[in-house]
Amino acid sequence: MKFQPDHLDGVNAISRLEQGRIWVHGTVFTSSLLVPWRGEVQAWPATTAADLSPAHFEAIVSLSPELVIFGSGSSHRFVSPQLYRSLIERRIGIETMDTAAACRTFNVLVHEGRKVLGAFLIEPSTRAAG
């Protein structure tokens, strides 16, 4: 699925999504990542919702978002609020959706000027090499 958002200087945007890959401003990422509204994209060491621990969400706090859009992979999977307690305690909102919906929502919020962070799980591609 290809996205074509309006470009805002200095703001991150998701430009494309395929199974096992997300593009942020034309740069492809093949593992889970944190995408702040501004600044550097960071690796997020988890592959599935089952891999997540409170430490994964604590890593988000230092980026100071107002809201986190959590892309849970190819299907919508909720995680326990105990995992993201560090966000709740700091009044950082979190919304969970599948990664494709999360990418679209992230772009809308970034272009509205929101201090949003995308936390996207990228599941390994199952495509055969050819």
MODELLER restraints for C-alpha pairs under 7 A, 6 or more apart:
rsr = mdl.restraints
at = mdl.atoms
rsr.add(forms.Gaussian(group=physical.xy_distance, feature=features.Distance(at['CA:1:A'], at['CA:16:A']), mean=6.03, stdev=0.5))
rsr.add(forms.Gaussian(group=physical.xy_distance, feature=features.Distance(at['CA:1:A'], at['CA:17:A']), mean=5.29, stdev=0.5))
rsr.add(forms.Gaussian(group=physical.xy_distance, feature=features.Distance(at['CA:1:A'], at['CA:18:A']), mean=6.04, stdev=0.5))
rsr.add(forms.Gaussian(group=physical.xy_distance, feature=features.Distance(at['CA:2:A'], at['CA:15:A']), mean=6.41, stdev=0.5))
rsr.add(forms.Gaussian(group=physical.xy_distance, feature=features.Distance(at['CA:2:A'], at['CA:16:A']), mean=4.38, stdev=0.5))
rsr.add(forms.Gaussian(group=physical.xy_distance, feature=features.Distance(at['CA:2:A'], at['CA:17:A']), mean=6.22, stdev=0.5))
rsr.add(forms.Gaussian(group=physical.xy_distance, feature=features.Distance(at['CA:3:A'], at['CA:14:A']), mean=6.98, stdev=0.5))
rsr.add(forms.Gaussian(group=physical.xy_distance, feature=features.Distance(at['CA:3:A'], at['CA:15:A']), mean=4.86, stdev=0.5))
rsr.add(forms.Gaussian(group=physical.xy_distance, feature=features.Distance(at['CA:3:A'], at['CA:16:A']), mean=5.20, stdev=0.5))
rsr.add(forms.Gaussian(group=physical.xy_distance, feature=features.Distance(at['CA:4:A'], at['CA:15:A']), mean=6.02, stdev=0.5))
rsr.add(forms.Gaussian(group=physical.xy_distance, feature=features.Distance(at['CA:10:A'], at['CA:38:A']), mean=6.18, stdev=0.5))
rsr.add(forms.Gaussian(group=physical.xy_distance, feature=features.Distance(at['CA:11:A'], at['CA:37:A']), mean=5.66, stdev=0.5))
rsr.add(forms.Gaussian(group=physical.xy_distance, feature=features.Distance(at['CA:11:A'], at['CA:38:A']), mean=4.92, stdev=0.5))
rsr.add(forms.Gaussian(group=physical.xy_distance, feature=features.Distance(at['CA:12:A'], at['CA:24:A']), mean=6.75, stdev=0.5))
rsr.add(forms.Gaussian(group=physical.xy_distance, feature=features.Distance(at['CA:12:A'], at['CA:25:A']), mean=6.92, stdev=0.5))
rsr.add(forms.Gaussian(group=physical.xy_distance, feature=features.Distance(at['CA:12:A'], at['CA:36:A']), mean=6.95, stdev=0.5))
rsr.add(forms.Gaussian(group=physical.xy_distance, feature=features.Distance(at['CA:12:A'], at['CA:37:A']), mean=5.33, stdev=0.5))
rsr.add(forms.Gaussian(group=physical.xy_distance, feature=features.Distance(at['CA:12:A'], at['CA:38:A']), mean=5.66, stdev=0.5))
rsr.add(forms.Gaussian(group=physical.xy_distance, feature=features.Distance(at['CA:13:A'], at['CA:24:A']), mean=5.72, stdev=0.5))
rsr.add(forms.Gaussian(group=physical.xy_distance, feature=features.Distance(at['CA:13:A'], at['CA:25:A']), mean=6.12, stdev=0.5))
rsr.add(forms.Gaussian(group=physical.xy_distance, feature=features.Distance(at['CA:13:A'], at['CA:107:A']), mean=5.65, stdev=0.5))
rsr.add(forms.Gaussian(group=physical.xy_distance, feature=features.Distance(at['CA:14:A'], at['CA:23:A']), mean=5.82, stdev=0.5))
rsr.add(forms.Gaussian(group=physical.xy_distance, feature=features.Distance(at['CA:14:A'], at['CA:24:A']), mean=4.59, stdev=0.5))
rsr.add(forms.Gaussian(group=physical.xy_distance, feature=features.Distance(at['CA:14:A'], at['CA:25:A']), mean=6.41, stdev=0.5))
rsr.add(forms.Gaussian(group=physical.xy_distance, feature=features.Distance(at['CA:14:A'], at['CA:103:A']), mean=6.29, stdev=0.5))
rsr.add(forms.Gaussian(group=physical.xy_distance, feature=features.Distance(at['CA:14:A'], at['CA:107:A']), mean=6.45, stdev=0.5))
rsr.add(forms.Gaussian(group=physical.xy_distance, feature=features.Distance(at['CA:15:A'], at['CA:23:A']), mean=5.46, stdev=0.5))
rsr.add(forms.Gaussian(group=physical.xy_distance, feature=features.Distance(at['CA:15:A'], at['CA:24:A']), mean=5.62, stdev=0.5))
rsr.add(forms.Gaussian(group=physical.xy_distance, feature=features.Distance(at['CA:15:A'], at['CA:25:A']), mean=5.73, stdev=0.5))
rsr.add(forms.Gaussian(group=physical.xy_distance, feature=features.Distance(at['CA:15:A'], at['CA:26:A']), mean=6.46, stdev=0.5))
rsr.add(forms.Gaussian(group=physical.xy_distance, feature=features.Distance(at['CA:16:A'], at['CA:22:A']), mean=5.89, stdev=0.5))
rsr.add(forms.Gaussian(group=physical.xy_distance, feature=features.Distance(at['CA:16:A'], at['CA:23:A']), mean=5.00, stdev=0.5))
rsr.add(forms.Gaussian(group=physical.xy_distance, feature=features.Distance(at['CA:17:A'], at['CA:23:A']), mean=6.31, stdev=0.5))
rsr.add(forms.Gaussian(group=physical.xy_distance, feature=features.Distance(at['CA:19:A'], at['CA:125:A']), mean=5.56, stdev=0.5))
rsr.add(forms.Gaussian(group=physical.xy_distance, feature=features.Distance(at['CA:20:A'], at['CA:30:A']), mean=5.74, stdev=0.5))
rsr.add(forms.Gaussian(group=physical.xy_distance, feature=features.Distance(at['CA:20:A'], at['CA:122:A']), mean=5.51, stdev=0.5))
rsr.add(forms.Gaussian(group=physical.xy_distance, feature=features.Distance(at['CA:20:A'], at['CA:123:A']), mean=5.44, stdev=0.5))
rsr.add(forms.Gaussian(group=physical.xy_distance, feature=features.Distance(at['CA:20:A'], at['CA:124:A']), mean=4.97, stdev=0.5))
rsr.add(forms.Gaussian(group=physical.xy_distance, feature=features.Distance(at['CA:20:A'], at['CA:125:A']), mean=4.40, stdev=0.5))
rsr.add(forms.Gaussian(group=physical.xy_distance, feature=features.Distance(at['CA:21:A'], at['CA:28:A']), mean=6.47, stdev=0.5))
rsr.add(forms.Gaussian(group=physical.xy_distance, feature=features.Distance(at['CA:21:A'], at['CA:29:A']), mean=5.56, stdev=0.5))
rsr.add(forms.Gaussian(group=physical.xy_distance, feature=features.Distance(at['CA:21:A'], at['CA:30:A']), mean=4.65, stdev=0.5))
rsr.add(forms.Gaussian(group=physical.xy_distance, feature=features.Distance(at['CA:21:A'], at['CA:122:A']), mean=6.74, stdev=0.5))
rsr.add(forms.Gaussian(group=physical.xy_distance, feature=features.Distance(at['CA:22:A'], at['CA:28:A']), mean=5.67, stdev=0.5))
rsr.add(forms.Gaussian(group=physical.xy_distance, feature=features.Distance(at['CA:22:A'], at['CA:29:A']), mean=5.29, stdev=0.5))
rsr.add(forms.Gaussian(group=physical.xy_distance, feature=features.Distance(at['CA:22:A'], at['CA:30:A']), mean=6.69, stdev=0.5))
rsr.add(forms.Gaussian(group=physical.xy_distance, feature=features.Distance(at['CA:23:A'], at['CA:29:A']), mean=6.09, stdev=0.5))
rsr.add(forms.Gaussian(group=physical.xy_distance, feature=features.Distance(at['CA:30:A'], at['CA:122:A']), mean=6.75, stdev=0.5))
rsr.add(forms.Gaussian(group=physical.xy_distance, feature=features.Distance(at['CA:31:A'], at['CA:122:A']), mean=5.30, stdev=0.5))
rsr.add(forms.Gaussian(group=physical.xy_distance, feature=features.Distance(at['CA:32:A'], at['CA:43:A']), mean=6.19, stdev=0.5))
rsr.add(forms.Gaussian(group=physical.xy_distance, feature=features.Distance(at['CA:32:A'], at['CA:44:A']), mean=5.12, stdev=0.5))
rsr.add(forms.Gaussian(group=physical.xy_distance, feature=features.Distance(at['CA:32:A'], at['CA:45:A']), mean=6.46, stdev=0.5))
rsr.add(forms.Gaussian(group=physical.xy_distance, feature=features.Distance(at['CA:32:A'], at['CA:46:A']), mean=6.16, stdev=0.5))
rsr.add(forms.Gaussian(group=physical.xy_distance, feature=features.Distance(at['CA:32:A'], at['CA:47:A']), mean=6.29, stdev=0.5))
rsr.add(forms.Gaussian(group=physical.xy_distance, feature=features.Distance(at['CA:32:A'], at['CA:120:A']), mean=5.59, stdev=0.5))
rsr.add(forms.Gaussian(group=physical.xy_distance, feature=features.Distance(at['CA:32:A'], at['CA:121:A']), mean=4.55, stdev=0.5))
rsr.add(forms.Gaussian(group=physical.xy_distance, feature=features.Distance(at['CA:32:A'], at['CA:122:A']), mean=4.64, stdev=0.5))
rsr.add(forms.Gaussian(group=physical.xy_distance, feature=features.Distance(at['CA:33:A'], at['CA:41:A']), mean=6.91, stdev=0.5))
rsr.add(forms.Gaussian(group=physical.xy_distance, feature=features.Distance(at['CA:33:A'], at['CA:42:A']), mean=5.58, stdev=0.5))
rsr.add(forms.Gaussian(group=physical.xy_distance, feature=features.Distance(at['CA:33:A'], at['CA:43:A']), mean=4.48, stdev=0.5))
rsr.add(forms.Gaussian(group=physical.xy_distance, feature=features.Distance(at['CA:33:A'], at['CA:44:A']), mean=4.48, stdev=0.5))
rsr.add(forms.Gaussian(group=physical.xy_distance, feature=features.Distance(at['CA:33:A'], at['CA:119:A']), mean=6.05, stdev=0.5))
rsr.add(forms.Gaussian(group=physical.xy_distance, feature=features.Distance(at['CA:33:A'], at['CA:120:A']), mean=5.48, stdev=0.5))
rsr.add(forms.Gaussian(group=physical.xy_distance, feature=features.Distance(at['CA:33:A'], at['CA:121:A']), mean=6.80, stdev=0.5))
rsr.add(forms.Gaussian(group=physical.xy_distance, feature=features.Distance(at['CA:34:A'], at['CA:41:A']), mean=5.82, stdev=0.5))
rsr.add(forms.Gaussian(group=physical.xy_distance, feature=features.Distance(at['CA:34:A'], at['CA:42:A']), mean=5.12, stdev=0.5))
rsr.add(forms.Gaussian(group=physical.xy_distance, feature=features.Distance(at['CA:34:A'], at['CA:43:A']), mean=6.26, stdev=0.5))
rsr.add(forms.Gaussian(group=physical.xy_distance, feature=features.Distance(at['CA:34:A'], at['CA:44:A']), mean=6.01, stdev=0.5))
rsr.add(forms.Gaussian(group=physical.xy_distance, feature=features.Distance(at['CA:34:A'], at['CA:117:A']), mean=6.85, stdev=0.5))
rsr.add(forms.Gaussian(group=physical.xy_distance, feature=features.Distance(at['CA:34:A'], at['CA:118:A']), mean=5.62, stdev=0.5))
rsr.add(forms.Gaussian(group=physical.xy_distance, feature=features.Distance(at['CA:34:A'], at['CA:119:A']), mean=4.62, stdev=0.5))
rsr.add(forms.Gaussian(group=physical.xy_distance, feature=features.Distance(at['CA:34:A'], at['CA:120:A']), mean=6.39, stdev=0.5))
rsr.add(forms.Gaussian(group=physical.xy_distance, feature=features.Distance(at['CA:35:A'], at['CA:41:A']), mean=4.86, stdev=0.5))
rsr.add(forms.Gaussian(group=physical.xy_distance, feature=features.Distance(at['CA:35:A'], at['CA:42:A']), mean=6.67, stdev=0.5))
rsr.add(forms.Gaussian(group=physical.xy_distance, feature=features.Distance(at['CA:35:A'], at['CA:117:A']), mean=5.56, stdev=0.5))
rsr.add(forms.Gaussian(group=physical.xy_distance, feature=features.Distance(at['CA:35:A'], at['CA:118:A']), mean=4.88, stdev=0.5))
rsr.add(forms.Gaussian(group=physical.xy_distance, feature=features.Distance(at['CA:35:A'], at['CA:119:A']), mean=6.48, stdev=0.5))
rsr.add(forms.Gaussian(group=physical.xy_distance, feature=features.Distance(at['CA:36:A'], at['CA:116:A']), mean=6.34, stdev=0.5))
rsr.add(forms.Gaussian(group=physical.xy_distance, feature=features.Distance(at['CA:36:A'], at['CA:117:A']), mean=4.30, stdev=0.5))
rsr.add(forms.Gaussian(group=physical.xy_distance, feature=features.Distance(at['CA:36:A'], at['CA:118:A']), mean=6.28, stdev=0.5))
rsr.add(forms.Gaussian(group=physical.xy_distance, feature=features.Distance(at['CA:37:A'], at['CA:110:A']), mean=5.94, stdev=0.5))
rsr.add(forms.Gaussian(group=physical.xy_distance, feature=features.Distance(at['CA:37:A'], at['CA:115:A']), mean=5.83, stdev=0.5))
rsr.add(forms.Gaussian(group=physical.xy_distance, feature=features.Distance(at['CA:37:A'], at['CA:116:A']), mean=5.49, stdev=0.5))
rsr.add(forms.Gaussian(group=physical.xy_distance, feature=features.Distance(at['CA:37:A'], at['CA:117:A']), mean=5.86, stdev=0.5))
rsr.add(forms.Gaussian(group=physical.xy_distance, feature=features.Distance(at['CA:46:A'], at['CA:52:A']), mean=6.26, stdev=0.5))
rsr.add(forms.Gaussian(group=physical.xy_distance, feature=features.Distance(at['CA:46:A'], at['CA:121:A']), mean=6.85, stdev=0.5))
rsr.add(forms.Gaussian(group=physical.xy_distance, feature=features.Distance(at['CA:47:A'], at['CA:121:A']), mean=5.89, stdev=0.5))
rsr.add(forms.Gaussian(group=physical.xy_distance, feature=features.Distance(at['CA:47:A'], at['CA:122:A']), mean=6.15, stdev=0.5))
rsr.add(forms.Gaussian(group=physical.xy_distance, feature=features.Distance(at['CA:47:A'], at['CA:123:A']), mean=5.60, stdev=0.5))
rsr.add(forms.Gaussian(group=physical.xy_distance, feature=features.Distance(at['CA:48:A'], at['CA:121:A']), mean=6.42, stdev=0.5))
rsr.add(forms.Gaussian(group=physical.xy_distance, feature=features.Distance(at['CA:48:A'], at['CA:123:A']), mean=6.66, stdev=0.5))
rsr.add(forms.Gaussian(group=physical.xy_distance, feature=features.Distance(at['CA:49:A'], at['CA:72:A']), mean=6.31, stdev=0.5))
rsr.add(forms.Gaussian(group=physical.xy_distance, feature=features.Distance(at['CA:49:A'], at['CA:79:A']), mean=6.86, stdev=0.5))
rsr.add(forms.Gaussian(group=physical.xy_distance, feature=features.Distance(at['CA:53:A'], at['CA:83:A']), mean=5.69, stdev=0.5))
rsr.add(forms.Gaussian(group=physical.xy_distance, feature=features.Distance(at['CA:54:A'], at['CA:83:A']), mean=4.33, stdev=0.5))
rsr.add(forms.Gaussian(group=physical.xy_distance, feature=features.Distance(at['CA:54:A'], at['CA:84:A']), mean=5.94, stdev=0.5))
rsr.add(forms.Gaussian(group=physical.xy_distance, feature=features.Distance(at['CA:57:A'], at['CA:83:A']), mean=6.91, stdev=0.5))
rsr.add(forms.Gaussian(group=physical.xy_distance, feature=features.Distance(at['CA:57:A'], at['CA:84:A']), mean=5.44, stdev=0.5))
rsr.add(forms.Gaussian(group=physical.xy_distance, feature=features.Distance(at['CA:57:A'], at['CA:86:A']), mean=6.89, stdev=0.5))
rsr.add(forms.Gaussian(group=physical.xy_distance, feature=features.Distance(at['CA:58:A'], at['CA:86:A']), mean=5.90, stdev=0.5))
rsr.add(forms.Gaussian(group=physical.xy_distance, feature=features.Distance(at['CA:61:A'], at['CA:87:A']), mean=6.69, stdev=0.5))
rsr.add(forms.Gaussian(group=physical.xy_distance, feature=features.Distance(at['CA:65:A'], at['CA:92:A']), mean=6.86, stdev=0.5))
rsr.add(forms.Gaussian(group=physical.xy_distance, feature=features.Distance(at['CA:65:A'], at['CA:115:A']), mean=5.20, stdev=0.5))
rsr.add(forms.Gaussian(group=physical.xy_distance, feature=features.Distance(at['CA:65:A'], at['CA:116:A']), mean=5.33, stdev=0.5))
rsr.add(forms.Gaussian(group=physical.xy_distance, feature=features.Distance(at['CA:65:A'], at['CA:117:A']), mean=5.88, stdev=0.5))
rsr.add(forms.Gaussian(group=physical.xy_distance, feature=features.Distance(at['CA:66:A'], at['CA:92:A']), mean=5.32, stdev=0.5))
rsr.add(forms.Gaussian(group=physical.xy_distance, feature=features.Distance(at['CA:66:A'], at['CA:93:A']), mean=6.47, stdev=0.5))
rsr.add(forms.Gaussian(group=physical.xy_distance, feature=features.Distance(at['CA:66:A'], at['CA:115:A']), mean=5.34, stdev=0.5))
rsr.add(forms.Gaussian(group=physical.xy_distance, feature=features.Distance(at['CA:66:A'], at['CA:116:A']), mean=5.88, stdev=0.5))
rsr.add(forms.Gaussian(group=physical.xy_distance, feature=features.Distance(at['CA:67:A'], at['CA:92:A']), mean=5.48, stdev=0.5))
rsr.add(forms.Gaussian(group=physical.xy_distance, feature=features.Distance(at['CA:67:A'], at['CA:93:A']), mean=4.53, stdev=0.5))
rsr.add(forms.Gaussian(group=physical.xy_distance, feature=features.Distance(at['CA:67:A'], at['CA:94:A']), mean=5.66, stdev=0.5))
rsr.add(forms.Gaussian(group=physical.xy_distance, feature=features.Distance(at['CA:67:A'], at['CA:115:A']), mean=6.73, stdev=0.5))
rsr.add(forms.Gaussian(group=physical.xy_distance, feature=features.Distance(at['CA:67:A'], at['CA:116:A']), mean=4.90, stdev=0.5))
rsr.add(forms.Gaussian(group=physical.xy_distance, feature=features.Distance(at['CA:67:A'], at['CA:117:A']), mean=6.40, stdev=0.5))
rsr.add(forms.Gaussian(group=physical.xy_distance, feature=features.Distance(at['CA:68:A'], at['CA:93:A']), mean=6.06, stdev=0.5))
rsr.add(forms.Gaussian(group=physical.xy_distance, feature=features.Distance(at['CA:68:A'], at['CA:94:A']), mean=4.59, stdev=0.5))
rsr.add(forms.Gaussian(group=physical.xy_distance, feature=features.Distance(at['CA:68:A'], at['CA:95:A']), mean=6.35, stdev=0.5))
rsr.add(forms.Gaussian(group=physical.xy_distance, feature=features.Distance(at['CA:68:A'], at['CA:116:A']), mean=5.74, stdev=0.5))
rsr.add(forms.Gaussian(group=physical.xy_distance, feature=features.Distance(at['CA:68:A'], at['CA:117:A']), mean=4.85, stdev=0.5))
rsr.add(forms.Gaussian(group=physical.xy_distance, feature=features.Distance(at['CA:68:A'], at['CA:118:A']), mean=5.86, stdev=0.5))
rsr.add(forms.Gaussian(group=physical.xy_distance, feature=features.Distance(at['CA:68:A'], at['CA:119:A']), mean=6.86, stdev=0.5))
rsr.add(forms.Gaussian(group=physical.xy_distance, feature=features.Distance(at['CA:69:A'], at['CA:94:A']), mean=5.88, stdev=0.5))
rsr.add(forms.Gaussian(group=physical.xy_distance, feature=features.Distance(at['CA:69:A'], at['CA:95:A']), mean=5.08, stdev=0.5))
rsr.add(forms.Gaussian(group=physical.xy_distance, feature=features.Distance(at['CA:69:A'], at['CA:96:A']), mean=6.16, stdev=0.5))
rsr.add(forms.Gaussian(group=physical.xy_distance, feature=features.Distance(at['CA:69:A'], at['CA:102:A']), mean=5.98, stdev=0.5))
rsr.add(forms.Gaussian(group=physical.xy_distance, feature=features.Distance(at['CA:69:A'], at['CA:106:A']), mean=6.56, stdev=0.5))
rsr.add(forms.Gaussian(group=physical.xy_distance, feature=features.Distance(at['CA:69:A'], at['CA:117:A']), mean=6.19, stdev=0.5))
rsr.add(forms.Gaussian(group=physical.xy_distance, feature=features.Distance(at['CA:69:A'], at['CA:118:A']), mean=4.87, stdev=0.5))
rsr.add(forms.Gaussian(group=physical.xy_distance, feature=features.Distance(at['CA:69:A'], at['CA:119:A']), mean=6.12, stdev=0.5))
rsr.add(forms.Gaussian(group=physical.xy_distance, feature=features.Distance(at['CA:70:A'], at['CA:94:A']), mean=6.91, stdev=0.5))
rsr.add(forms.Gaussian(group=physical.xy_distance, feature=features.Distance(at['CA:70:A'], at['CA:95:A']), mean=5.96, stdev=0.5))
rsr.add(forms.Gaussian(group=physical.xy_distance, feature=features.Distance(at['CA:70:A'], at['CA:96:A']), mean=4.74, stdev=0.5))
rsr.add(forms.Gaussian(group=physical.xy_distance, feature=features.Distance(at['CA:70:A'], at['CA:97:A']), mean=6.34, stdev=0.5))
rsr.add(forms.Gaussian(group=physical.xy_distance, feature=features.Distance(at['CA:70:A'], at['CA:102:A']), mean=6.49, stdev=0.5))
rsr.add(forms.Gaussian(group=physical.xy_distance, feature=features.Distance(at['CA:70:A'], at['CA:118:A']), mean=6.07, stdev=0.5))
rsr.add(forms.Gaussian(group=physical.xy_distance, feature=features.Distance(at['CA:70:A'], at['CA:119:A']), mean=4.81, stdev=0.5))
rsr.add(forms.Gaussian(group=physical.xy_distance, feature=features.Distance(at['CA:70:A'], at['CA:120:A']), mean=5.95, stdev=0.5))
rsr.add(forms.Gaussian(group=physical.xy_distance, feature=features.Distance(at['CA:71:A'], at['CA:96:A']), mean=6.15, stdev=0.5))
rsr.add(forms.Gaussian(group=physical.xy_distance, feature=features.Distance(at['CA:71:A'], at['CA:97:A']), mean=5.34, stdev=0.5))
rsr.add(forms.Gaussian(group=physical.xy_distance, feature=features.Distance(at['CA:71:A'], at['CA:98:A']), mean=4.96, stdev=0.5))
rsr.add(forms.Gaussian(group=physical.xy_distance, feature=features.Distance(at['CA:71:A'], at['CA:99:A']), mean=3.82, stdev=0.5))
rsr.add(forms.Gaussian(group=physical.xy_distance, feature=features.Distance(at['CA:71:A'], at['CA:102:A']), mean=5.06, stdev=0.5))
rsr.add(forms.Gaussian(group=physical.xy_distance, feature=features.Distance(at['CA:71:A'], at['CA:119:A']), mean=6.06, stdev=0.5))
rsr.add(forms.Gaussian(group=physical.xy_distance, feature=features.Distance(at['CA:71:A'], at['CA:120:A']), mean=4.52, stdev=0.5))
rsr.add(forms.Gaussian(group=physical.xy_distance, feature=features.Distance(at['CA:71:A'], at['CA:121:A']), mean=5.86, stdev=0.5))
rsr.add(forms.Gaussian(group=physical.xy_distance, feature=features.Distance(at['CA:72:A'], at['CA:96:A']), mean=6.80, stdev=0.5))
rsr.add(forms.Gaussian(group=physical.xy_distance, feature=features.Distance(at['CA:72:A'], at['CA:97:A']), mean=6.09, stdev=0.5))
rsr.add(forms.Gaussian(group=physical.xy_distance, feature=features.Distance(at['CA:72:A'], at['CA:98:A']), mean=5.03, stdev=0.5))
rsr.add(forms.Gaussian(group=physical.xy_distance, feature=features.Distance(at['CA:72:A'], at['CA:99:A']), mean=5.64, stdev=0.5))
rsr.add(forms.Gaussian(group=physical.xy_distance, feature=features.Distance(at['CA:72:A'], at['CA:120:A']), mean=6.61, stdev=0.5))
rsr.add(forms.Gaussian(group=physical.xy_distance, feature=features.Distance(at['CA:72:A'], at['CA:121:A']), mean=5.54, stdev=0.5))
rsr.add(forms.Gaussian(group=physical.xy_distance, feature=features.Distance(at['CA:73:A'], at['CA:98:A']), mean=5.35, stdev=0.5))
rsr.add(forms.Gaussian(group=physical.xy_distance, feature=features.Distance(at['CA:73:A'], at['CA:99:A']), mean=4.98, stdev=0.5))
rsr.add(forms.Gaussian(group=physical.xy_distance, feature=features.Distance(at['CA:73:A'], at['CA:121:A']), mean=5.20, stdev=0.5))
rsr.add(forms.Gaussian(group=physical.xy_distance, feature=features.Distance(at['CA:73:A'], at['CA:122:A']), mean=6.04, stdev=0.5))
rsr.add(forms.Gaussian(group=physical.xy_distance, feature=features.Distance(at['CA:73:A'], at['CA:123:A']), mean=6.28, stdev=0.5))
rsr.add(forms.Gaussian(group=physical.xy_distance, feature=features.Distance(at['CA:74:A'], at['CA:98:A']), mean=5.65, stdev=0.5))
rsr.add(forms.Gaussian(group=physical.xy_distance, feature=features.Distance(at['CA:74:A'], at['CA:99:A']), mean=6.12, stdev=0.5))
rsr.add(forms.Gaussian(group=physical.xy_distance, feature=features.Distance(at['CA:75:A'], at['CA:98:A']), mean=4.91, stdev=0.5))
rsr.add(forms.Gaussian(group=physical.xy_distance, feature=features.Distance(at['CA:76:A'], at['CA:97:A']), mean=5.05, stdev=0.5))
rsr.add(forms.Gaussian(group=physical.xy_distance, feature=features.Distance(at['CA:76:A'], at['CA:98:A']), mean=4.37, stdev=0.5))
rsr.add(forms.Gaussian(group=physical.xy_distance, feature=features.Distance(at['CA:78:A'], at['CA:96:A']), mean=6.53, stdev=0.5))
rsr.add(forms.Gaussian(group=physical.xy_distance, feature=features.Distance(at['CA:99:A'], at['CA:120:A']), mean=6.16, stdev=0.5))
rsr.add(forms.Gaussian(group=physical.xy_distance, feature=features.Distance(at['CA:99:A'], at['CA:121:A']), mean=6.91, stdev=0.5))
rsr.add(forms.Gaussian(group=physical.xy_distance, feature=features.Distance(at['CA:106:A'], at['CA:118:A']), mean=6.26, stdev=0.5))
rsr.add(forms.Gaussian(group=physical.xy_distance, feature=features.Distance(at['CA:109:A'], at['CA:116:A']), mean=6.79, stdev=0.5))
rsr.add(forms.Gaussian(group=physical.xy_distance, feature=features.Distance(at['CA:110:A'], at['CA:116:A']), mean=6.49, stdev=0.5))
